[in-house]
Amino acid sequence: MLRLILMRSYAVFLLLLFIKYTSRVLYTARIEWVGTPLPDPWRDVRVLAMLNHTSLFEPIYAAVAPNRLLWQIAAHGVVPVAQKTTDRRLVGWFFRFMAHKVVPITRERDHTWADVLSRVHDPKALVVILPEGRMKRRTGLDLDGQPMTIRGGIADILQAVPNGRMLLAYCGGLHHVHAPGDRFPRFFRKVHLCAEAVDIGVYRNSLIEIGGEDGFKGVVIEDLTRRRDECCPPEVVPG
């Protein structure tokens, strides 16, 4: 069993490397740090939260990630993915193979979400999450015509992870590459990502001081919404 797990980790790592270097050929990717970055901001990352979810092509942002982070995802990554995405034939296979453990989840707080939280306690786990939980359409709204909001699952993760860093990835938007509903992607475009590394313990305690234990989830949603709106690069108009 251990050998099979290790073989999967190597296979996932090779896939992530393929995505990284293919993306560097097909796109011009740029990362910009918000404020003064922590020393070695890629170190000890336990949560990677991507904000401004616009496309299933967001794995191309792997172009700016160091190989050690990709290995951490391959060997210890926990990625909750919408069940309707993993149920799709080709796309579903691809996303099920993007990390050590990909957990299909529903939109309910049911056993699927409990499965995610049960895996967070592994001291080596790296949780990759899209806190909005759905994609922004060209209208700027979600599939149901509602504004894009942060959901409370990210607060559950932050309460479960005792220490380490959270890497906040503020996406510039990929509608100019591939928007929901497009048949084919566009190549040789510029993609922009801003990033910020925060200490999870310090971040959690500071928000508990503001909202208390009972109000923690609401304060997290408010804070991440503000950060997303202030820090995401301007979206490129498709064309």
N, C-alpha and C positions, 0 to 999 in steps of 0.2 A: 504493500500500500504506500509506504513512504517513497519508494522508487517511482511509483506512478505519479504521486504528487509532485516530486521533483521534476519529472519529465514534463508534466503540464506547465510548471513554472518556467522551464527553459523554453518551451514552445510559445507560451504567452509572451515572454521577453523578446523572442525573435520576431513575433508579430508586431509588437510595439516598436522595436527598432526599425522594422520595415516601414511602418507608418511614419515614424519620425523622419527617416532619410528620404522617403518618397515625397513627403510633404515639403521638405527643404528644396527638392527639385521643382515641384509644381507650384509652390507658393513662396512669397516673401513674408516670413513671419518675424514679428518684432515683439519683444517683451519690455515693459517699462515698470520699474518699481515705484510704488506709492511712498512718498516721503523718503526717509533714510532707512534702507533695508537693514534688517538684523544681520549680524555677521553670519555668513554662510546660510542664507535664508532657506535653502533646500534641505537643511539638516533637521532630523527628528520630526519630520512632518507626520502627523497622525490623522489629520483631516484635510482633505483637498476639496474645497467648495467652489464650484463654478457658477458664477452669477451672470444673468442675461443669456438664458438658454434660447438659442434661435435656430439650431440646426442639428441634425444627427451627424453632421460632418465635423463636429467639434474635436474628435480625436486628432485632427490635423494640428491642433495646438501642441501636440507632442513634439513638434519641431523645436520648441524652445526649452524642453525639459532635459535635465541631465540624465545620463544613462542610469545612474544610481537610483533616481526616483522611479524610472521605468522598471527597474529590477524589483524595487520595493512593491510596486503595484503587482508585478507578475508573481512574486513570492508570497505577499501578505495582503494584497489589496482586497477590500470588501466593497463591492459596488452594487447599490440598489438600482435596478432598472425597471421601468414600467413593464408590467406583464404583457401589455398589448404590443410592446416593442419586441420583447423576447419571443413572442408567439409568431412573429412574422418569419417567413421561411428563411430567406438569405440574410436579411438584416439581423434577425434574431440569433442565428448562428454566430454571426460576427460579434455581436455584443456579449454573448455568453462566453466568448473567448478573449475578453478584454482585460481580465484580471484573475487573480488567484481564485476568488469566489464572487461570482455574479449572482445576486439574489433577485429573482423576479418579484415585484411587489405590486399590490393593488393600490387604489387610492384610499383604502380604509386602514384604520389602525388595528389590523388583524394579525394572524399568525405569521404573515409574510414580513411584516415590520418587526415583530418580535424576533424573527430569525436574524434580521440584520443586527438588532441590538445585542443579541446573544453572542455575536462574533466580534463585537467591538472591544470586548474585555481582553482579548488577546493583546499582550503588551507590544507585539510587533505589528498589529493590524494597522493598515492605512485605509481609511474610509474615503472613497471618492463619491461625492454627492452633488446633485444639482438641486439646490434648495427650493427652487420654484416649482419643481415637480411636473412641469409641462413646457411646451415650446411656444415661443412668441411667433405669431404669424406676421405676414407683411403689414397687416393692419396695426401692429403694435399691441394686439390683444391675443388671448389664447384661442384655442379651437372653439370655445363656447362664447367668444365675444366678450370675455371678462378681462379686466386689467391683470397684468402679471404681478403676482404677490409672492412673498416668501412664505413657505409653509413651515409648520412647527416642528417637523421631523429633525431639522438641524439642531434644535435645542435639545432634543432627546439624545442626540449623538454627543453634544458637548457636555451633557451631564454624565454620560457614561464613560467618556475618555478622561482619565485622571490627570494626564500631563502631556507634554509635547507641544507641538505647534500646529496651528491651523493656517493653511495657505489659502488665501482668498484670491481667486482668479476672476478678474473682471473682464469679461469677453467684449470685444468690440462689435460683435454681431457677424453672422456669416450668411445673411440673405443674399449678399453679392456673390457668394460661392454656391450655396445650395439652400434654398428656402423650402419649408414644408410644402409638399405638393409638386415641386420641380421634378422632372424626370431625370435630368442629367446635371452634374456639377459643372461649374466653370473653373478653368485652370488659370494659372499665372496671375493670380490676384494677390493683393497685400492683405494680410490679416494681422490684427493688433490685439495684444493682451496686456492688461495692467495687472500687477500682482502685489500682494501685501502679506507678510508673515506676522502672525500674532501668537503670543504665548497663550495657550488654552487656559491654564490655571488663572493667570492674571486677568484674561478677558472674562472668564466665567465669574470670578469674584467681583469684578468691577460692575457687572450687570446685575448680580445678585444684590449688591449694595443699593442699586437704583430701584429695582423692582421687587426685591425679596424672592424667596424660593417660589412662592405662588405666582408671582408675576414674571418669573424668569423668561418663560417662553415668549410672552408678548414683547418684552424688552429686546430679546434677541431678534425677533422679526422686525421691530422698528429700527434697530441699529443696522442690521444687514441691508434693509431697504434703503436707508440713508447712504450707506457706503456704496451700494450698487449705483444709485442715482448720481452720486458725486464722482465716482472713480471710473465707471465704464467709459472707454474711449468712444468717440462719436461713431455711429454706425455708418458704414459705407453704403451709398445708394446703389442697389443692383443696376447693372447696365452692361 
